[in-house]
């Protein structure tokens, strides 16, 4: 039985252990989810035979087949059983004197959303990842990069809201205190703005979970040119869904804004963006564009990034900058995906 897709409660309900079996079963579950090899009997104290032998548990953590290092940042690639590749990124973080790692995970191989600035979109959607494949990225990172991976962000390949059931079950597994034990406040789901998914997430009542929205434009006209989702969910509809979302008092939406030269980086764009977001409790995360392969746009200049943030600040909109990491290894925001593998497989149509 593969434990990567189950919470401990779900595992226990399936196995129906006796009371004296719960403790060793929980210990084995925790070890497997953290990427440890299955404990031999006696390695961590007595283990009832029917836990070790009659209930063969495993964590099918896909092997890491490639690593791409850019400074302290590492992109790693896992090969799926059907020959596709999952890309994840370990990002070093530091605040004051504290250091930790954030793991950027994928929810799909490819993506159906077709955003013009994104490398992953050039693949089309090849398939959704399973719960085990999502959690397996975290287990592999914990095993190979250490237990100081403290944050998980669903900002890799794919649109999480298009794989809603598997993503939310993965969150349940990640936050299970008997296993990986991540705090929900250290998990962020990023979406292109699927209002149906945002409302479904709100209904789960996970108040500590963080939500990021990839906006990237100040109005529908510009956004529709680079994000086809705008034809389904307008910016007005998106804002309405955000205003209905139950945020905690200390919580903010993260509004991701990829700054693209000549498209969305002018002063009037900053002022229009600030006005659109005025009723929304949020912080704008300005992301200097990381060019995809054969991109029609270059990366923005340092001056344009500084100016845009200054205009937002003057308009009263809180903002911060995402530091560019991994651009040289195609590991930065919007650069994930292996087109060579995608060419051999037909892409799925958008959902």
Secondary structure, DSSP 8 states (H G I E B T S, - for coil): -BGGG--HHHHHHHH---GGGHHHHHHHHHHHHTT-----TBTTB---HHHHTSS--B-----EEEEEEETTEEEEEEE-TTS-EEEEEEEEEEETTEEEEEEE--SEEE-SS--TT-TGGGG-EEEE--HHHHHHHHHHHHHHH-TTEEEEEE-SSS-GGGGHHHHHHHHHHHT-TTTT---GGGEEEEES--HHHHHHHHHTT-TTSEEEEE---SSHHHHHHH-GGGGTS-HHHHHHHHHHS---TT--EEEEEEE-TTTS-SHHHHHHHHHHHTTS-EEEEEEE----TT-SS----HHHHHHHHHHHHHTT--EEEE---SGGGT-STT----HHHHTTS--B---
